[in-house]
Amino acid sequence: MPHDILTIPCLSDNYAYLIHDAESGDTALVDAPETGPILEALAGQGWTLSHVLLTHHHWDHVDGLADILAVHPAQVVGAAADSARLPALNTAVSEGDTVTVGGEQAQVIDVSGHTVGHIAFYFPDTGAVFTADSLMALGCGRLFEGPPEMMWDSLCKLAALPSETTVCSGHEYTTANGNFAVTVDPENPALQARVAAVAAARAKGLPTVPSTLAEELATNPFLRGHDPVVQKTIGMPGADPGAIFAEIRRLKDNF
């Protein structure tokens, strides 16, 4: 049976996620930006934490962990490649490994670029991927550590998942991402509709994540380097999609 997913707003614009298997009672937390909202969500649902899945070492994804573990002594899973910068891990994983939550095996995907050692967790039966600051709603994470080629490779892995996959990313950046996206993909009606929907949701105080991979493929400029309109708009018609990605990332950094 697919697991339940609960989205938890944290800090000013972060999201954490709880993944719950009703049959076994297992509950996994993806990232720990802040203690209070996560403990409140667990108590409100009556769930006991069994796993913590860390995507990368940045403070706004791990700072709440110690106080959460003091209440819920769960198994902490994170990237072997980043273990020196992560909190203490019970299980260190690499691409190709799996993590079992309830009756489902989550696949570990290396999505380095934002940081080197960033991982995503893909739950194929539930149909969800937890991408944190790699693939984001209408965007991707800033390249603090990896080169554009590394992030492009990571995004291609995520883009190859089933299009109906739910993309659970780490921040409420969708409005700003959409404002930029229309400058490089101005003739995309799906993007225009999504930007309007995002504005309406935010006006009501509603989150704009998770999204679906199908939405991202149709509207996220960082996945659309193959599109002739995008290529023409940024002055690189016929260029390799990876080079298009690199230029779009540069333009976004200076937007």
N, C-alpha and C positions, 0 to 999 in steps of 0.2 A: 504493500500500500504506500502511496506517496506520503511523505512527511508534511506536517504543517510548518509554515514559515511565518514568523512574526517579525516585523520591521520595527526597530526601536530607535527613535531619534535621540542623539546624544550631542553634547557640547552645542556649538552654534550651528553646525551644518554636517555633522557626521551621522552615519547610520551603523548600528550593529544589528545582527540578526540572530534569532533563535530558531533552531530546526528541531522539531519535536516528532518523535515516533510514538504514536499513541499505544501501539501494541506492547512495546518493550518498556516504555517510559523514558528511554534515552532522550536527552536534550543536549544539543550542541550549540554553543555560542560562537559566532564568527566575529572576531575582533572585540576589543574591550576598551572603547574610547573613554568611558565614564562609568563609575560604579553605580550610582543611584538609580538611573533609569533602568538598568539591566536587572538589578536586584528587585526593583518594583515590578517589572514585567514577569520575572520568574515567580514571585510571590502571588501576583494577581492570577496567573494561570495555574498555580499549584504544581509547577514543574521543578524538578531537581536536576541541576546541571551535571552532565556526565562527561562532556568534552568541551574544550575550547580550541577553536581552529584559528590560528593566527596567520594573517596573509603577509604581513611585513612588519618591520621594526619601528616605524614612525610612532612618535609618542602618542599621537591622537588615535592610534589603533591598539595601544597596549597599556595606557596609563591606569586604567581601572582594574587591571587584572588581579593585582595582589589582594585588594580588598574583596573582590568577588570570590577568589579562591578561599579566603578566610571563612566564607559562609558556605560555599559550594566547592569542596576539594575535588575538582574535576581533573581529568587527564588533559594536559596541554600539548597540542600538536602544532609544529611549525616547520619551517624549511631548514633542512640540514645546512644548506649553503649560507644561511643567515643566522645560524644558531649562536654565533658569538655576539650578535647585537639584539637578539630576542631575549625575553625573560626565559627562565629555566624551562626546558622542554622535557616532557615525559617521552615523547615520540618525535624524532626528527625524520622528515620525509623529503623525497625528491620526486621530480616528474616521473610518472609511471607507477608510483606507489598508490595505495588505496588506504582509506580510513573508513572503518565500519561504524556507522551510527544506526542503532536499531538493526533492522535487517538489510540496510542498504550500504553498498560500498561506494564511497565518494572517491572520485579520481582526482589526483593531484596534478595540476598543470603549472609548469614554470611560465610565468608571465613577466619576466624581468624587463625592466626599462625604466619605470618610475623609480624603483630601486633594483639593485642586483640581488636576486634571491626572493623577489616577490613571487608568491604562489596564489593560485586560484583553486577552489574546490568545486568540482562538478558532480552533482547528484543526478545520475541519468534517469533513475526511476521517478524521482520527484520532478525532474525536468527543470532544474535550477542550477545556475553557476554563480558562485560568490567571488566577484572580481575585484572588490575593494577599489584600489586606485590604478588599475590597469584599464580595462574597458569601463567607461562610465556613461551615464545617460547623456547622449549627444556630445560625448567628448572622450578624452583619455587623460591619464595622469601626466603631469609635467615630468620631463625626463631629467630627474635629479642626478641619476647615476649612469644609466645605460645610454648608448647611442641610439639614434633613430632606427637603425637597422634591427637592433635588438627588440625595441618596442613593436615595430612592424611585424616581426616574426611572431611575437606574443599575440598581437591582435589577430593575425591570420589563424592561429590555433583556435582562438575563441570564435572567430567568424565561421569556422568550419563545423561548429556544433549545430544540432538541429535548430531550425529557425524559430520553433515554438518555445525554445528555452527561455526561462525567466532569468533576467540579468540583475543580480542583486549587487549593486555597486555601493561605494563607501561614503558618498557625499551628496549634498543637495546643491549641486552646481549647475543644474539644468538650465536655469534662466540665462545665466551668463554664457553657457555653452551654446545655447540656441541663438543668442544675439550675435555671436561670432559665426555660427554655422551658416546663417543666411548670407553672410558676406562672401562666402566661397562657393555656395550652392544656391544661387538666387532664384533659379527657375524650378525648384523642386516643390511641387504642391504638397507632397506628404510632409516635408519639413515645415512648410508654412502652417499647415494644419496642426502639426505637433507643437510648434512655438505658441500658437494661440491656445491650445489645450493646456500647456504648461502655465501660461500666464493666468488662465482661469483657475487652475488648481492652486497656484500659489496665492492668489487673491483670497482664497478660502482657507489658507493655512494648511493645505493638504500636501503630502509628499508627492514627488514626481518619480520616485523610484519605489520598487523595482520597475524595470521596463521589460520588453521582450527583445530577443535577438533580431527578430523580424523588423521591429521598429528601428533598431540601431542600423541594420543593413540598409534600410530605406532612407534614413535621415541623418545618420552620424557621419560627418565629413571625414573623420579619421578612418572610416571603413570604405570610403567611396573614391579612392584614388583611381579606380578604373573608369569613372564616369567622365565622358567627354566634356560635359558642361563644367564640371569642377576643374578639369585639366585646363580648359580654355580660360576660365575665370582667373586662375592664378598664373596664367601665362606660360603653361608647360604642356601644350597639346601633344599627345602621343607619348608622354614620358612614362617611365616605369612606375607602377603604383607605389612602390616603396619610396621612390624619390618624391612623388606627389605627397605622400604621408609626411616625409621630412619637412617639406616646404609648408604644409598646412600647420604642422606643429610649430615651426618657426613663426609663422604669421600669428598664430594664437598666442604665443609667448609675448608678442609685441602688440597685441590688440588692446 
